[in-house]
Amino acid sequence: MDDAARWRLIDEERQRLDNVLAALQPGQWELPTLCEDWDVQHVVAHLSAAGSTATPGWLVNMARSGFNTDRHNTRLLAGQLGRDFSETLARYRLARTRRIAPLGSSQGLLGEVLVHGQDIARPNNLALEPSAPAVREVAEFFAAKDFAVNSKGLVKGLALVALDNDFATGAGPEVRGSLLDLVMAMAGRREACPRLEGDGAAALAARIG
């Protein structure tokens, strides 16, 4: 898939999430997410930062954060967190118009949008179903490279097999599940683990912790 095609997927997934966010009541912006210390508003601000910070700014902020990823993310997020949910949503919509990706990686940004959308939707029973091509692209990227998450290292020595797609990768004990659950597991989300099966499922769950 070329870069232009990935940006089309990013636009589509950003719009899907926007549709969900637009329907939230004010109090729902304070609901918990799969990102342990962040509520919905924090995750949205994080996505705005990911879509607004070009490579030079990203590198400078990482250095100023002492190369601590959590501190780095918190600093960037703070710049996109509005005084209330409506301002945070407006900043997210502004970021959607830009063609900026962390370290120039459209694959990485697609993964950010897809995974964090599920971080918001899954624990709060919100309907957010990403497109099959987007999930496949993120799955292939996560299996091949550690980027924002240690996805490749997490599944080393395991064979991932999607039950709803022809995606399969790796060698070793099998981990089977929906492709989206495999993606979420590669992103380190333990929420997906109970729905995975196969001889390698327990090992993957243990690695996630």
Phi, psi and omega per residue, in radians:
M1 nan 2.324 -3.126
D2 -1.517 3.014 -3.042
D3 -1.099 -0.686 -3.135
A4 -1.090 -0.714 3.119
A5 -1.145 -0.673 3.112
R6 -1.151 -0.667 3.103
W7 -1.138 -0.580 3.057
R8 -1.109 -0.721 3.097
L9 -1.133 -0.717 3.099
I10 -1.035 -0.800 3.123
D11 -1.031 -0.759 -3.125
E12 -1.128 -0.783 -3.105
E13 -1.236 -0.604 3.044
R14 -1.099 -0.700 3.131
Q15 -1.178 -0.704 3.088
R16 -0.995 -0.802 -3.140
L17 -1.159 -0.698 3.106
D18 -0.996 -0.728 3.136
N19 -1.057 -0.694 3.107
V20 -1.177 -0.804 -3.097
L21 -1.119 -0.661 -3.114
A22 -1.116 -0.433 -3.110
A23 -1.578 -0.083 -3.106
L24 -1.280 2.505 2.975
Q25 -1.397 2.741 -3.081
P26 -0.877 -0.760 -3.108
G27 -1.162 -0.404 -3.113
Q28 -1.254 -0.308 3.093
W29 -1.210 -0.234 3.117
E30 -1.750 0.113 3.135
L31 -1.202 2.658 3.120
P32 -1.241 2.827 3.098
T33 -2.298 3.136 3.076
L34 -1.278 -0.183 2.999
C35 -1.521 1.862 -2.813
E36 -0.859 -0.764 -3.036
D37 -1.714 0.061 -3.065
W38 -1.982 2.369 2.959
D39 -1.558 -3.054 -3.077
V40 -1.000 -0.787 -3.089
Q41 -1.078 -0.666 3.119
H42 -1.142 -0.723 -3.137
V43 -1.135 -0.717 3.117
V44 -1.112 -0.731 3.101
A45 -1.100 -0.655 3.085
H46 -1.075 -0.743 3.112
L47 -1.138 -0.641 3.081
S48 -1.104 -0.712 3.113
A49 -1.120 -0.724 3.137
A50 -1.090 -0.565 -3.123
G51 -1.627 0.101 -3.084
S52 -2.184 -0.162 -3.024
T53 -1.865 1.873 3.113
A54 -1.268 2.934 -3.024
T55 -0.949 -0.806 -3.139
P56 -1.027 -0.792 3.130
G57 -1.137 -0.638 3.122
W58 -1.093 -0.806 -3.104
L59 -1.172 -0.725 3.117
V60 -1.092 -0.774 -3.134
N61 -1.135 -0.656 3.109
M62 -1.093 -0.747 3.120
A63 -1.126 -0.749 3.141
R64 -1.185 -0.352 3.111
S65 -1.595 0.160 3.132
G66 1.176 0.453 -3.120
F67 1.015 0.507 3.030
N68 -1.694 2.001 -3.025
T69 -1.072 -0.740 -3.134
D70 -1.096 -0.768 3.119
R71 -1.144 -0.691 3.098
H72 -1.014 -0.872 -3.133
N73 -1.117 -0.698 -3.128
T74 -1.120 -0.721 3.133
R75 -1.120 -0.775 -3.136
L76 -1.180 -0.725 -3.135
L77 -1.045 -0.719 -3.080
A78 -1.021 -0.560 -3.140
G79 -1.294 -0.227 -3.112
Q80 -1.976 -0.079 -3.127
L81 -1.408 2.080 -3.112
G82 -1.373 3.036 3.081
R83 -1.229 -0.404 3.038
D84 -2.616 3.105 -3.046
F85 -1.104 -0.598 -3.096
S86 -1.166 -0.634 3.098
E87 -1.240 -0.661 3.085
T88 -1.110 -0.715 3.106
L89 -1.144 -0.698 3.120
A90 -1.087 -0.670 3.126
R91 -1.214 -0.633 3.054
Y92 -1.080 -0.764 -3.131
R93 -1.157 -0.586 3.065
L94 -1.174 -0.749 3.127
A95 -1.085 -0.549 3.141
R96 -1.067 -0.432 -3.083
T97 -1.439 -0.135 -3.035
R98 -1.682 2.739 3.064
R99 -1.960 1.098 -3.129
I100 -2.142 2.353 3.113
A101 -2.379 2.548 3.114
P102 -0.956 2.178 -3.110
L103 0.961 0.432 3.092
G104 1.271 0.232 -3.062
S105 -1.676 1.816 3.060
S106 -1.165 -0.534 3.071
Q107 -1.115 -0.768 3.117
G108 -1.100 -0.712 3.136
L109 -1.173 -0.699 3.087
L110 -1.037 -0.733 3.086
G111 -1.074 -0.725 3.108
E112 -1.035 -0.857 -3.087
V113 -1.125 -0.776 -3.084
L114 -1.178 -0.882 -3.079
V115 -1.166 -0.797 -3.106
H116 -1.214 -0.483 3.005
G117 -1.058 -0.753 3.090
Q118 -1.215 -0.563 3.068
D119 -1.016 -0.621 3.105
I120 -1.372 -0.815 -2.961
A121 -1.290 -0.808 -2.949
R122 -1.081 -0.870 -3.102
P123 -1.255 -0.226 -3.071
N124 -1.974 0.215 3.085
N125 0.940 0.751 3.087
L126 -1.738 2.401 -3.112
A127 -1.369 1.989 3.104
L128 -2.611 1.724 -3.077
E129 -1.924 1.867 3.129
P130 -1.206 2.807 -3.138
S131 -1.252 2.629 3.130
A132 -1.029 -0.751 3.116
P133 -1.086 -0.629 3.127
A134 -1.160 -0.767 -3.141
V135 -1.110 -0.729 -3.142
R136 -1.107 -0.767 -3.138
E137 -1.085 -0.747 3.127
V138 -1.179 -0.705 3.122
A139 -1.034 -0.788 -3.132
E140 -1.138 -0.691 3.131
F141 -1.165 -0.825 -3.124
F142 -1.097 -0.664 -3.121
A143 -1.235 -0.407 -3.038
A144 -1.734 -0.325 -2.971
K145 -2.670 2.422 2.926
D146 -1.460 2.165 3.133
F147 -2.246 -1.768 3.089
A148 -1.292 -0.404 3.104
V149 -2.251 2.767 -3.111
N150 -1.479 0.940 -2.965
S151 -1.206 -0.803 -3.129
K152 -1.116 -0.796 3.135
G153 -1.128 -0.575 -3.101
L154 -1.127 -0.561 -3.070
V155 -1.883 0.227 3.113
K156 -1.031 2.325 3.129
G157 1.400 0.183 3.108
L158 -2.152 2.654 3.058
A159 -1.857 2.111 3.121
L160 -1.712 2.294 -3.119
V161 -2.318 2.087 3.104
A162 -1.424 2.395 3.135
L163 -1.550 -0.227 -3.100
D164 -2.082 0.301 -3.042
N165 -2.804 2.853 3.119
D166 -1.530 0.246 3.139
F167 -1.232 2.279 3.023
A168 -2.662 2.425 -3.125
T169 -2.705 2.696 3.066
G170 1.501 3.038 3.130
A171 -2.447 2.451 -3.125
G172 2.326 -2.861 3.093
P173 -0.986 2.420 -3.047
E174 -1.397 2.508 2.936
V175 -2.151 2.057 -3.067
R176 -2.044 2.536 3.102
G177 3.045 -3.126 3.043
S178 -1.092 2.673 -3.105
L179 -1.097 -0.642 3.134
L180 -1.152 -0.691 3.083
D181 -1.146 -0.640 3.076
L182 -1.116 -0.714 3.092
V183 -1.071 -0.816 -3.118
M184 -1.123 -0.645 3.084
A185 -1.155 -0.733 3.094
M186 -1.089 -0.478 3.085
A187 -1.442 0.051 3.071
G188 1.478 0.336 -3.132
R189 -1.598 1.885 -3.109
R190 -1.157 -0.334 3.129
E191 -0.971 -0.525 -3.103
A192 -1.401 -0.345 -2.959
C193 -1.061 -0.708 -3.125
P194 -1.073 -0.334 -3.132
R195 -1.645 -0.012 3.117
L196 -1.617 2.668 -3.132
E197 -2.415 3.015 3.133
G198 1.893 2.900 -3.061
D199 -1.112 -0.405 -3.119
G200 -1.694 -0.027 -3.048
A201 -1.114 -0.742 -3.129
A202 -1.146 -0.665 3.127
A203 -1.123 -0.725 3.123
L204 -1.139 -0.754 3.117
A205 -1.053 -0.686 3.135
A206 -1.154 -0.651 3.116
R207 -1.146 -0.673 3.136
I208 -1.184 -0.647 3.089
G209 1.611 nan nan
